[in-house]
Structures are given as C-alpha cells and as structure tokens.
C-alpha cells in the first residue's frame, strides 16, 4: 500500500483535522511517515504533534508554519 492510500485510511479513521501535507518529504521521510501512519492505524491513535514536528523539522523561529 502506498503512502497516499495509507493517508486516506488515516484521515478516514481520525478525521480531516489529522490530514498530513507530504509535499516537503524526502523518500526517507515518506518511509518514516508510512511507518508512523501504519503504527497509528494499528494502535487506533493519531500521530502525536511531537512526532510530526520531528519528522518535518519544525522550527519554532518560523512562526508562519503551523503544525
């Protein structure tokens, strides 16, 4: 199953507010996200904000980026 199919299942399960924009991800980032999404679906728990910030390289000094 590819990333977009998994994200569709993830959003169906947890709602639109948990939709994840994957535009900035490298191939390694996509693989990591696939693992996180599979884990979230199997545990019936959305991905934490902290895990997403780590994956996307959140920079608190860039206030225009919201996660």
Predicted model as a PDB file, atoms N, CA, C, CB and O in Angstrom, pLDDT in the B-factor column:
MODEL        1                                                                  
ATOM      1  N   UNK A   1       0.852  -1.174   0.000  1.00 79.00           N  
ATOM      2  CA  UNK A   1       0.000   0.000   0.000  1.00 79.00           C  
ATOM      3  C   UNK A   1       0.902   1.243   0.000  1.00 79.00           C  
ATOM      4  CB  UNK A   1      -0.972  -0.005   1.234  1.00 79.00           C  
ATOM      5  O   UNK A   1       1.858   1.315   0.773  1.00 79.00           O  
ATOM      6  N   UNK A   2       0.604   2.202  -0.851  1.00 84.00           N  
ATOM      7  CA  UNK A   2       1.454   3.388  -0.904  1.00 84.00           C  
ATOM      8  C   UNK A   2       1.026   4.428   0.133  1.00 84.00           C  
ATOM      9  CB  UNK A   2       1.419   4.000  -2.307  1.00 84.00           C  
ATOM     10  O   UNK A   2       0.003   4.279   0.801  1.00 84.00           O  
ATOM     11  N   UNK A   3       1.827   5.474   0.247  1.00 86.00           N  
ATOM     12  CA  UNK A   3       1.625   6.496   1.272  1.00 86.00           C  
ATOM     13  C   UNK A   3       0.262   7.162   1.163  1.00 86.00           C  
ATOM     14  CB  UNK A   3       2.710   7.543   1.180  1.00 86.00           C  
ATOM     15  O   UNK A   3      -0.401   7.373   2.178  1.00 86.00           O  
ATOM     16  N   UNK A   4      -0.167   7.495  -0.045  1.00 85.00           N  
ATOM     17  CA  UNK A   4      -1.421   8.218  -0.208  1.00 85.00           C  
ATOM     18  C   UNK A   4      -2.627   7.359   0.158  1.00 85.00           C  
ATOM     19  CB  UNK A   4      -1.554   8.710  -1.633  1.00 85.00           C  
ATOM     20  O   UNK A   4      -3.609   7.871   0.695  1.00 85.00           O  
ATOM     21  N   UNK A   5      -2.564   6.065  -0.126  1.00 90.00           N  
ATOM     22  CA  UNK A   5      -3.635   5.160   0.289  1.00 90.00           C  
ATOM     23  C   UNK A   5      -3.687   5.067   1.814  1.00 90.00           C  
ATOM     24  CB  UNK A   5      -3.434   3.758  -0.330  1.00 90.00           C  
ATOM     25  O   UNK A   5      -4.762   5.091   2.414  1.00 90.00           O  
ATOM     26  N   UNK A   6      -2.506   4.961   2.431  1.00 90.00           N  
ATOM     27  CA  UNK A   6      -2.449   4.909   3.895  1.00 90.00           C  
ATOM     28  C   UNK A   6      -2.971   6.191   4.526  1.00 90.00           C  
ATOM     29  CB  UNK A   6      -1.021   4.652   4.358  1.00 90.00           C  
ATOM     30  O   UNK A   6      -3.698   6.152   5.519  1.00 90.00           O  
ATOM     31  N   UNK A   7      -2.596   7.330   3.944  1.00 89.00           N  
ATOM     32  CA  UNK A   7      -3.073   8.607   4.485  1.00 89.00           C  
ATOM     33  C   UNK A   7      -4.585   8.740   4.333  1.00 89.00           C  
ATOM     34  CB  UNK A   7      -2.371   9.781   3.787  1.00 89.00           C  
ATOM     35  O   UNK A   7      -5.241   9.337   5.186  1.00 89.00           O  
ATOM     36  N   UNK A   8      -5.140   8.195   3.263  1.00 91.00           N  
ATOM     37  CA  UNK A   8      -6.589   8.195   3.093  1.00 91.00           C  
ATOM     38  C   UNK A   8      -7.271   7.415   4.203  1.00 91.00           C  
ATOM     39  CB  UNK A   8      -6.967   7.612   1.738  1.00 91.00           C  
ATOM     40  O   UNK A   8      -8.273   7.864   4.759  1.00 91.00           O  
ATOM     41  N   UNK A   9      -6.731   6.247   4.525  1.00 92.00           N  
ATOM     42  CA  UNK A   9      -7.278   5.438   5.620  1.00 92.00           C  
ATOM     43  C   UNK A   9      -7.123   6.185   6.948  1.00 92.00           C  
ATOM     44  CB  UNK A   9      -6.570   4.052   5.689  1.00 92.00           C  
ATOM     45  O   UNK A   9      -8.035   6.204   7.774  1.00 92.00           O  
ATOM     46  N   UNK A  10      -5.965   6.792   7.133  1.00 90.00           N  
ATOM     47  CA  UNK A  10      -5.670   7.539   8.364  1.00 90.00           C  
ATOM     48  C   UNK A  10      -6.673   8.683   8.561  1.00 90.00           C  
ATOM     49  CB  UNK A  10      -4.225   8.098   8.322  1.00 90.00           C  
ATOM     50  O   UNK A  10      -7.220   8.850   9.651  1.00 90.00           O  
ATOM     51  N   UNK A  11      -6.909   9.459   7.517  1.00 90.00           N  
ATOM     52  CA  UNK A  11      -7.847  10.587   7.610  1.00 90.00           C  
ATOM     53  C   UNK A  11      -9.275  10.078   7.811  1.00 90.00           C  
ATOM     54  CB  UNK A  11      -7.767  11.470   6.337  1.00 90.00           C  
ATOM     55  O   UNK A  11     -10.038  10.666   8.577  1.00 90.00           O  
ATOM     56  N   UNK A  12      -9.636   8.999   7.135  1.00 92.00           N  
ATOM     57  CA  UNK A  12     -10.968   8.411   7.350  1.00 92.00           C  
ATOM     58  C   UNK A  12     -11.147   7.989   8.803  1.00 92.00           C  
ATOM     59  CB  UNK A  12     -11.183   7.200   6.419  1.00 92.00           C  
ATOM     60  O   UNK A  12     -12.232   8.136   9.366  1.00 92.00           O  
ATOM     61  N   UNK A  13     -10.104   7.473   9.400  1.00 91.00           N  
ATOM     62  CA  UNK A  13     -10.165   6.957  10.765  1.00 91.00           C  
ATOM     63  C   UNK A  13     -10.181   8.079  11.805  1.00 91.00           C  
ATOM     64  CB  UNK A  13      -8.987   6.032  11.022  1.00 91.00           C  
ATOM     65  O   UNK A  13     -10.943   8.011  12.768  1.00 91.00           O  
ATOM     66  N   UNK A  14      -9.346   9.113  11.623  1.00 91.00           N  
ATOM     67  CA  UNK A  14      -9.168  10.141  12.643  1.00 91.00           C  
ATOM     68  C   UNK A  14      -9.771  11.503  12.293  1.00 91.00           C  
ATOM     69  CB  UNK A  14      -7.722  10.312  12.909  1.00 91.00           C  
ATOM     70  O   UNK A  14      -9.882  12.357  13.172  1.00 91.00           O  
ATOM     71  N   UNK A  15     -10.158  11.727  11.053  1.00 89.00           N  
ATOM     72  CA  UNK A  15     -10.799  12.978  10.673  1.00 89.00           C  
ATOM     73  C   UNK A  15      -9.888  13.914   9.897  1.00 89.00           C  
ATOM     74  CB  UNK A  15     -11.298  13.675  11.889  1.00 89.00           C  
ATOM     75  O   UNK A  15      -8.664  13.783   9.919  1.00 89.00           O  
ATOM     76  N   UNK A  16     -10.517  14.864   9.210  1.00 86.00           N  
ATOM     77  CA  UNK A  16      -9.797  15.817   8.350  1.00 86.00           C  
ATOM     78  C   UNK A  16      -8.765  16.649   9.108  1.00 86.00           C  
ATOM     79  CB  UNK A  16     -10.784  16.744   7.676  1.00 86.00           C  
ATOM     80  O   UNK A  16      -7.766  17.065   8.522  1.00 86.00           O  
ATOM     81  N   UNK A  17      -8.987  16.898  10.391  1.00 84.00           N  
ATOM     82  CA  UNK A  17      -8.026  17.717  11.140  1.00 84.00           C  
ATOM     83  C   UNK A  17      -6.675  17.017  11.290  1.00 84.00           C  
ATOM     84  CB  UNK A  17      -8.589  18.054  12.521  1.00 84.00           C  
ATOM     85  O   UNK A  17      -5.696  17.647  11.691  1.00 84.00           O  
ATOM     86  N   UNK A  18      -6.611  15.726  10.972  1.00 83.00           N  
ATOM     87  CA  UNK A  18      -5.364  14.974  11.042  1.00 83.00           C  
ATOM     88  C   UNK A  18      -4.738  14.732   9.673  1.00 83.00           C  
ATOM     89  CB  UNK A  18      -5.604  13.658  11.725  1.00 83.00           C  
ATOM     90  O   UNK A  18      -3.815  13.926   9.550  1.00 83.00           O  
ATOM     91  N   UNK A  19      -5.227  15.416   8.649  1.00 85.00           N  
ATOM     92  CA  UNK A  19      -4.648  15.288   7.305  1.00 85.00           C  
ATOM     93  C   UNK A  19      -3.213  15.819   7.335  1.00 85.00           C  
ATOM     94  CB  UNK A  19      -5.508  16.062   6.238  1.00 85.00           C  
ATOM     95  O   UNK A  19      -2.941  16.836   7.973  1.00 85.00           O  
ATOM     96  N   UNK A  20      -2.300  15.135   6.650  1.00 82.00           N  
ATOM     97  CA  UNK A  20      -0.879  15.486   6.675  1.00 82.00           C  
ATOM     98  C   UNK A  20      -0.429  15.858   5.270  1.00 82.00           C  
ATOM     99  CB  UNK A  20      -0.023  14.314   7.234  1.00 82.00           C  
ATOM    100  O   UNK A  20      -0.617  15.088   4.328  1.00 82.00           O  
ATOM    101  N   UNK A  21       0.168  17.045   5.129  1.00 77.00           N  
ATOM    102  CA  UNK A  21       0.709  17.500   3.845  1.00 77.00           C  
ATOM    103  C   UNK A  21       2.103  16.905   3.675  1.00 77.00           C  
ATOM    104  CB  UNK A  21       0.754  19.069   3.765  1.00 77.00           C  
ATOM    105  O   UNK A  21       2.980  17.135   4.507  1.00 77.00           O  
ATOM    106  N   UNK A  22       2.311  16.150   2.618  1.00 73.00           N  
ATOM    107  CA  UNK A  22       3.575  15.435   2.420  1.00 73.00           C  
ATOM    108  C   UNK A  22       4.474  16.075   1.375  1.00 73.00           C  
ATOM    109  CB  UNK A  22       3.297  14.016   2.026  1.00 73.00           C  
ATOM    110  O   UNK A  22       5.453  15.462   0.951  1.00 73.00           O  
ATOM    111  N   UNK A  23       4.167  17.280   0.955  1.00 68.00           N  
ATOM    112  CA  UNK A  23       4.894  17.927  -0.141  1.00 68.00           C  
ATOM    113  C   UNK A  23       6.388  18.056   0.144  1.00 68.00           C  
ATOM    114  CB  UNK A  23       4.310  19.301  -0.410  1.00 68.00           C  
ATOM    115  O   UNK A  23       7.197  17.915  -0.773  1.00 68.00           O  
ATOM    116  N   UNK A  24       6.770  18.318   1.382  1.00 69.00           N  
ATOM    117  CA  UNK A  24       8.168  18.603   1.700  1.00 69.00           C  
ATOM    118  C   UNK A  24       8.991  17.373   2.072  1.00 69.00           C  
ATOM    119  CB  UNK A  24       8.227  19.580   2.818  1.00 69.00           C  
ATOM    120  O   UNK A  24      10.157  17.511   2.443  1.00 69.00           O  
ATOM    121  N   UNK A  25       8.422  16.185   1.984  1.00 78.00           N  
ATOM    122  CA  UNK A  25       9.121  14.991   2.438  1.00 78.00           C  
ATOM    123  C   UNK A  25      10.064  14.408   1.388  1.00 78.00           C  
ATOM    124  CB  UNK A  25       8.122  13.950   2.845  1.00 78.00           C  
ATOM    125  O   UNK A  25       9.757  14.385   0.196  1.00 78.00           O  
ATOM    126  N   UNK A  26      11.201  13.945   1.854  1.00 82.00           N  
ATOM    127  CA  UNK A  26      12.122  13.186   1.007  1.00 82.00           C  
ATOM    128  C   UNK A  26      11.618  11.743   0.955  1.00 82.00           C  
ATOM    129  CB  UNK A  26      13.607  13.258   1.551  1.00 82.00           C  
ATOM    130  O   UNK A  26      10.629  11.401   1.604  1.00 82.00           O  
ATOM    131  N   UNK A  27      12.300  10.902   0.182  1.00 86.00           N  
ATOM    132  CA  UNK A  27      11.916   9.487   0.134  1.00 86.00           C  
ATOM    133  C   UNK A  27      12.063   8.841   1.509  1.00 86.00           C  
ATOM    134  CB  UNK A  27      12.770   8.729  -0.901  1.00 86.00           C  
ATOM    135  O   UNK A  27      11.212   8.049   1.912  1.00 86.00           O  
ATOM    136  N   UNK A  28      13.129   9.170   2.230  1.00 88.00           N  
ATOM    137  CA  UNK A  28      13.315   8.638   3.582  1.00 88.00           C  
ATOM    138  C   UNK A  28      12.212   9.129   4.511  1.00 88.00           C  
ATOM    139  CB  UNK A  28      14.692   9.041   4.136  1.00 88.00           C  
ATOM    140  O   UNK A  28      11.711   8.377   5.347  1.00 88.00           O  
ATOM    141  N   UNK A  29      11.840  10.391   4.358  1.00 85.00           N  
ATOM    142  CA  UNK A  29      10.759  10.956   5.155  1.00 85.00           C  
ATOM    143  C   UNK A  29       9.441  10.251   4.889  1.00 85.00           C  
ATOM    144  CB  UNK A  29      10.617  12.437   4.875  1.00 85.00           C  
ATOM    145  O   UNK A  29       8.664   9.995   5.808  1.00 85.00           O  
ATOM    146  N   UNK A  30       9.195   9.938   3.616  1.00 88.00           N  
ATOM    147  CA  UNK A  30       7.972   9.215   3.261  1.00 88.00           C  
ATOM    148  C   UNK A  30       7.954   7.832   3.899  1.00 88.00           C  
ATOM    149  CB  UNK A  30       7.844   9.092   1.736  1.00 88.00           C  
ATOM    150  O   UNK A  30       6.918   7.388   4.395  1.00 88.00           O  
ATOM    151  N   UNK A  31       9.099   7.149   3.889  1.00 91.00           N  
ATOM    152  CA  UNK A  31       9.185   5.819   4.508  1.00 91.00           C  
ATOM    153  C   UNK A  31       8.898   5.917   6.007  1.00 91.00           C  
ATOM    154  CB  UNK A  31      10.586   5.190   4.267  1.00 91.00           C  
ATOM    155  O   UNK A  31       8.175   5.089   6.562  1.00 91.00           O  
ATOM    156  N   UNK A  32       9.460   6.922   6.648  1.00 92.00           N  
ATOM    157  CA  UNK A  32       9.221   7.128   8.077  1.00 92.00           C  
ATOM    158  C   UNK A  32       7.753   7.420   8.330  1.00 92.00           C  
ATOM    159  CB  UNK A  32      10.092   8.275   8.615  1.00 92.00           C  
ATOM    160  O   UNK A  32       7.162   6.888   9.270  1.00 92.00           O  
ATOM    161  N   UNK A  33       7.160   8.268   7.489  1.00 91.00           N  
ATOM    162  CA  UNK A  33       5.749   8.598   7.654  1.00 91.00           C  
ATOM    163  C   UNK A  33       4.870   7.371   7.434  1.00 91.00           C  
ATOM    164  CB  UNK A  33       5.346   9.715   6.690  1.00 91.00           C  
ATOM    165  O   UNK A  33       3.885   7.184   8.148  1.00 91.00           O  
ATOM    166  N   UNK A  34       5.206   6.540   6.464  1.00 92.00           N  
ATOM    167  CA  UNK A  34       4.445   5.310   6.235  1.00 92.00           C  
ATOM    168  C   UNK A  34       4.447   4.457   7.509  1.00 92.00           C  
ATOM    169  CB  UNK A  34       5.038   4.508   5.037  1.00 92.00           C  
ATOM    170  O   UNK A  34       3.410   3.935   7.918  1.00 92.00           O  
ATOM    171  N   UNK A  35       5.621   4.324   8.128  1.00 94.00           N  
ATOM    172  CA  UNK A  35       5.714   3.541   9.360  1.00 94.00           C  
ATOM    173  C   UNK A  35       4.876   4.165  10.478  1.00 94.00           C  
ATOM    174  CB  UNK A  35       7.178   3.420   9.803  1.00 94.00           C  
ATOM    175  O   UNK A  35       4.186   3.455  11.210  1.00 94.00           O  
ATOM    176  N   UNK A  36       4.937   5.495  10.609  1.00 94.00           N  
ATOM    177  CA  UNK A  36       4.159   6.180  11.644  1.00 94.00           C  
ATOM    178  C   UNK A  36       2.657   6.018  11.418  1.00 94.00           C  
ATOM    179  CB  UNK A  36       4.521   7.664  11.680  1.00 94.00           C  
ATOM    180  O   UNK A  36       1.906   5.793  12.367  1.00 94.00           O  
ATOM    181  N   UNK A  37       2.219   6.131  10.161  1.00 94.00           N  
ATOM    182  CA  UNK A  37       0.795   6.012   9.841  1.00 94.00           C  
ATOM    183  C   UNK A  37       0.309   4.590  10.102  1.00 94.00           C  
ATOM    184  CB  UNK A  37       0.532   6.405   8.371  1.00 94.00           C  
ATOM    185  O   UNK A  37      -0.765   4.393  10.671  1.00 94.00           O  
ATOM    186  N   UNK A  38       1.097   3.601   9.688  1.00 95.00           N  
ATOM    187  CA  UNK A  38       0.722   2.204   9.947  1.00 95.00           C  
ATOM    188  C   UNK A  38       0.594   1.954  11.445  1.00 95.00           C  
ATOM    189  CB  UNK A  38       1.759   1.238   9.334  1.00 95.00           C  
ATOM    190  O   UNK A  38      -0.354   1.309  11.892  1.00 95.00           O  
ATOM    191  N   UNK A  39       1.542   2.462  12.212  1.00 95.00           N  
ATOM    192  CA  UNK A  39       1.515   2.301  13.672  1.00 95.00           C  
ATOM    193  C   UNK A  39       0.282   2.990  14.265  1.00 95.00           C  
ATOM    194  CB  UNK A  39       2.807   2.876  14.308  1.00 95.00           C  
ATOM    195  O   UNK A  39      -0.388   2.423  15.127  1.00 95.00           O  
ATOM    196  N   UNK A  40      -0.015   4.196  13.812  1.00 95.00           N  
ATOM    197  CA  UNK A  40      -1.166   4.942  14.322  1.00 95.00           C  
ATOM    198  C   UNK A  40      -2.469   4.212  14.026  1.00 95.00           C  
ATOM    199  CB  UNK A  40      -1.204   6.346  13.717  1.00 95.00           C  
ATOM    200  O   UNK A  40      -3.353   4.134  14.880  1.00 95.00           O  
ATOM    201  N   UNK A  41      -2.584   3.683  12.822  1.00 95.00           N  
ATOM    202  CA  UNK A  41      -3.806   2.969  12.437  1.00 95.00           C  
ATOM    203  C   UNK A  41      -3.952   1.701  13.277  1.00 95.00           C  
ATOM    204  CB  UNK A  41      -3.787   2.618  10.923  1.00 95.00           C  
ATOM    205  O   UNK A  41      -5.038   1.411  13.778  1.00 95.00           O  
ATOM    206  N   UNK A  42      -2.868   0.948  13.431  1.00 96.00           N  
ATOM    207  CA  UNK A  42      -2.965  -0.305  14.181  1.00 96.00           C  
ATOM    208  C   UNK A  42      -3.187  -0.069  15.676  1.00 96.00           C  
ATOM    209  CB  UNK A  42      -1.706  -1.133  13.975  1.00 96.00           C  
ATOM    210  O   UNK A  42      -3.821  -0.887  16.342  1.00 96.00           O  
ATOM    211  N   UNK A  43      -2.667   1.047  16.210  1.00 96.00           N  
ATOM    212  CA  UNK A  43      -2.858   1.371  17.628  1.00 96.00           C  
ATOM    213  C   UNK A  43      -4.129   2.172  17.878  1.00 96.00           C  
ATOM    214  CB  UNK A  43      -1.665   2.144  18.148  1.00 96.00           C  
ATOM    215  O   UNK A  43      -4.484   2.446  19.025  1.00 96.00           O  
ATOM    216  N   UNK A  44      -4.812   2.547  16.794  1.00 96.00           N  
ATOM    217  CA  UNK A  44      -6.037   3.353  16.885  1.00 96.00           C  
ATOM    218  C   UNK A  44      -5.791   4.663  17.643  1.00 96.00           C  
ATOM    219  CB  UNK A  44      -7.153   2.548  17.578  1.00 96.00           C  
ATOM    220  O   UNK A  44      -6.591   5.081  18.480  1.00 96.00           O  
ATOM    221  N   UNK A  45      -4.654   5.296  17.320  1.00 95.00           N  
ATOM    222  CA  UNK A  45      -4.263   6.542  17.975  1.00 95.00           C  
ATOM    223  C   UNK A  45      -3.549   7.430  16.961  1.00 95.00           C  
ATOM    224  CB  UNK A  45      -3.351   6.266  19.212  1.00 95.00           C  
ATOM    225  O   UNK A  45      -2.613   6.968  16.309  1.00 95.00           O  
ATOM    226  N   UNK A  46      -3.960   8.694  16.805  1.00 94.00           N  
ATOM    227  CA  UNK A  46      -3.316   9.567  15.820  1.00 94.00           C  
ATOM    228  C   UNK A  46      -1.842   9.829  16.155  1.00 94.00           C  
ATOM    229  CB  UNK A  46      -4.067  10.892  15.731  1.00 94.00           C  
ATOM    230  O   UNK A  46      -1.417   9.678  17.300  1.00 94.00           O  
ATOM    231  N   UNK A  47      -1.083  10.220  15.146  1.00 93.00           N  
ATOM    232  CA  UNK A  47       0.327  10.553  15.320  1.00 93.00           C  
ATOM    233  C   UNK A  47       0.420  11.804  16.189  1.00 93.00           C  
ATOM    234  CB  UNK A  47       1.036  10.770  13.940  1.00 93.00           C  
ATOM    235  O   UNK A  47      -0.328  12.761  15.994  1.00 93.00           O  
ATOM    236  N   UNK A  48       1.337  11.788  17.143  1.00 91.00           N  
ATOM    237  CA  UNK A  48       1.472  12.935  18.042  1.00 91.00           C  
ATOM    238  C   UNK A  48       2.066  14.140  17.312  1.00 91.00           C  
ATOM    239  CB  UNK A  48       2.346  12.567  19.250  1.00 91.00           C  
ATOM    240  O   UNK A  48       2.799  14.001  16.333  1.00 91.00           O  
ATOM    241  N   UNK A  49       1.734  15.295  17.808  1.00 86.00           N  
ATOM    242  CA  UNK A  49       2.264  16.538  17.246  1.00 86.00           C  
ATOM    243  C   UNK A  49       3.792  16.543  17.342  1.00 86.00           C  
ATOM    244  CB  UNK A  49       1.667  17.772  17.980  1.00 86.00           C  
ATOM    245  O   UNK A  49       4.470  17.025  16.435  1.00 86.00           O  
ATOM    246  N   UNK A  50       4.325  16.012  18.425  1.00 87.00           N  
ATOM    247  CA  UNK A  50       5.774  15.970  18.632  1.00 87.00           C  
ATOM    248  C   UNK A  50       6.452  15.115  17.558  1.00 87.00           C  
ATOM    249  CB  UNK A  50       6.100  15.420  20.035  1.00 87.00           C  
ATOM    250  O   UNK A  50       7.497  15.497  17.032  1.00 87.00           O  
ATOM    251  N   UNK A  51       5.860  13.952  17.228  1.00 89.00           N  
ATOM    252  CA  UNK A  51       6.427  13.090  16.185  1.00 89.00           C  
ATOM    253  C   UNK A  51       6.393  13.778  14.825  1.00 89.00           C  
ATOM    254  CB  UNK A  51       5.666  11.757  16.118  1.00 89.00           C  
ATOM    255  O   UNK A  51       7.348  13.679  14.054  1.00 89.00           O  
ATOM    256  N   UNK A  52       5.297  14.476  14.528  1.00 85.00           N  
ATOM    257  CA  UNK A  52       5.196  15.193  13.251  1.00 85.00           C  
ATOM    258  C   UNK A  52       6.203  16.328  13.172  1.00 85.00           C  
ATOM    259  CB  UNK A  52       3.784  15.741  13.057  1.00 85.00           C  
ATOM    260  O   UNK A  52       6.817  16.544  12.127  1.00 85.00           O  
ATOM    261  N   UNK A  53       6.376  17.051  14.267  1.00 83.00           N  
ATOM    262  CA  UNK A  53       7.350  18.136  14.279  1.00 83.00           C  
ATOM    263  C   UNK A  53       8.761  17.602  14.055  1.00 83.00           C  
ATOM    264  CB  UNK A  53       7.278  18.904  15.601  1.00 83.00           C  
ATOM    265  O   UNK A  53       9.557  18.223  13.351  1.00 83.00           O  
ATOM    266  N   UNK A  54       9.069  16.462  14.649  1.00 85.00           N  
ATOM    267  CA  UNK A  54      10.385  15.840  14.458  1.00 85.00           C  
ATOM    268  C   UNK A  54      10.573  15.427  12.999  1.00 85.00           C  
ATOM    269  CB  UNK A  54      10.547  14.612  15.386  1.00 85.00           C  
ATOM    270  O   UNK A  54      11.635  15.655  12.419  1.00 85.00           O  
ATOM    271  N   UNK A  55       9.556  14.827  12.413  1.00 84.00           N  
ATOM    272  CA  UNK A  55       9.627  14.364  11.027  1.00 84.00           C  
ATOM    273  C   UNK A  55       9.800  15.515  10.042  1.00 84.00           C  
ATOM    274  CB  UNK A  55       8.378  13.579  10.679  1.00 84.00           C  
ATOM    275  O   UNK A  55      10.622  15.434   9.129  1.00 84.00           O  
ATOM    276  N   UNK A  56       9.025  16.589  10.223  1.00 80.00           N  
ATOM    277  CA  UNK A  56       9.042  17.699   9.280  1.00 80.00           C  
ATOM    278  C   UNK A  56      10.092  18.756   9.619  1.00 80.00           C  
ATOM    279  CB  UNK A  56       7.684  18.337   9.229  1.00 80.00           C  
ATOM    280  O   UNK A  56      10.220  19.747   8.899  1.00 80.00           O  
ATOM    281  N   UNK A  57      10.842  18.563  10.698  1.00 76.00           N  
ATOM    282  CA  UNK A  57      11.877  19.521  11.056  1.00 76.00           C  
ATOM    283  C   UNK A  57      11.313  20.849  11.493  1.00 76.00           C  
ATOM    284  CB  UNK A  57      12.803  19.727   9.908  1.00 76.00           C  
ATOM    285  O   UNK A  57      11.765  21.892  11.021  1.00 76.00           O  
ATOM    286  N   UNK A  58      10.347  20.841  12.373  1.00 69.00           N  
ATOM    287  CA  UNK A  58       9.694  22.058  12.855  1.00 69.00           C  
ATOM    288  C   UNK A  58      10.709  23.029  13.444  1.00 69.00           C  
ATOM    289  CB  UNK A  58       8.628  21.715  13.900  1.00 69.00           C  
ATOM    290  O   UNK A  58      11.555  22.641  14.249  1.00 69.00           O  
ATOM    291  N   UNK A  59      10.622  24.276  13.043  1.00 65.00           N  
ATOM    292  CA  UNK A  59      11.490  25.336  13.557  1.00 65.00           C  
ATOM    293  C   UNK A  59      10.622  26.358  14.282  1.00 65.00           C  
ATOM    294  CB  UNK A  59      12.311  26.012  12.404  1.00 65.00           C  
ATOM    295  O   UNK A  59       9.853  27.073  13.640  1.00 65.00           O  
ATOM    296  N   UNK A  60      10.732  26.442  15.612  1.00 65.00           N  
ATOM    297  CA  UNK A  60       9.882  27.378  16.363  1.00 65.00           C  
ATOM    298  C   UNK A  60      10.118  28.839  16.010  1.00 65.00           C  
ATOM    299  CB  UNK A  60      10.104  27.191  17.832  1.00 65.00           C  
ATOM    300  O   UNK A  60       9.284  29.691  16.317  1.00 65.00           O  
ATOM    301  N   UNK A  61      11.254  29.142  15.363  1.00 67.00           N  
ATOM    302  CA  UNK A  61      11.543  30.527  14.977  1.00 67.00           C  
ATOM    303  C   UNK A  61      10.792  30.942  13.708  1.00 67.00           C  
ATOM    304  CB  UNK A  61      13.042  30.707  14.768  1.00 67.00           C  
ATOM    305  O   UNK A  61      10.761  32.125  13.368  1.00 67.00           O  
ATOM    306  N   UNK A  62      10.192  29.985  13.012  1.00 63.00           N  
ATOM    307  CA  UNK A  62       9.437  30.301  11.811  1.00 63.00           C  
ATOM    308  C   UNK A  62       7.952  30.240  12.170  1.00 63.00           C  
ATOM    309  CB  UNK A  62       9.787  29.316  10.636  1.00 63.00           C  
ATOM    310  O   UNK A  62       7.309  29.197  12.051  1.00 63.00           O  
ATOM    311  N   UNK A  63       7.436  31.364  12.604  1.00 55.00           N  
ATOM    312  CA  UNK A  63       6.078  31.414  13.131  1.00 55.00           C  
ATOM    313  C   UNK A  63       5.003  31.265  12.047  1.00 55.00           C  
ATOM    314  CB  UNK A  63       5.873  32.712  13.867  1.00 55.00           C  
ATOM    315  O   UNK A  63       3.831  31.069  12.369  1.00 55.00           O  
ATOM    316  N   UNK A  64       5.384  31.354  10.780  1.00 54.00           N  
ATOM    317  CA  UNK A  64       4.397  31.249   9.725  1.00 54.00           C  
ATOM    318  C   UNK A  64       4.056  29.796   9.403  1.00 54.00           C  
ATOM    319  CB  UNK A  64       4.894  31.952   8.485  1.00 54.00           C  
ATOM    320  O   UNK A  64       3.157  29.538   8.603  1.00 54.00           O  
ATOM    321  N   UNK A  65       4.761  28.850  10.013  1.00 51.00           N  
ATOM    322  CA  UNK A  65       4.499  27.425   9.772  1.00 51.00           C  
ATOM    323  C   UNK A  65       3.753  26.869  10.984  1.00 51.00           C  
ATOM    324  CB  UNK A  65       5.840  26.626   9.515  1.00 51.00           C  
ATOM    325  O   UNK A  65       4.244  26.897  12.113  1.00 51.00           O  
ATOM    326  N   UNK A  66       2.559  26.367  10.711  1.00 49.00           N  
ATOM    327  CA  UNK A  66       1.759  25.799  11.788  1.00 49.00           C  
ATOM    328  C   UNK A  66       1.638  24.298  11.594  1.00 49.00           C  
ATOM    329  CB  UNK A  66       0.363  26.453  11.847  1.00 49.00           C  
ATOM    330  O   UNK A  66       1.376  23.818  10.491  1.00 49.00           O  
ATOM    331  N   UNK A  67       1.831  23.570  12.676  1.00 46.00           N  
ATOM    332  CA  UNK A  67       1.625  22.130  12.654  1.00 46.00           C  
ATOM    333  C   UNK A  67       0.582  21.809  13.688  1.00 46.00           C  
ATOM    334  CB  UNK A  67       2.943  21.349  12.919  1.00 46.00           C  
ATOM    335  O   UNK A  67       0.227  20.644  13.866  1.00 46.00           O  
TER     336      UNK A  67                                                      
ENDMDL                                                                          
END                                                                             
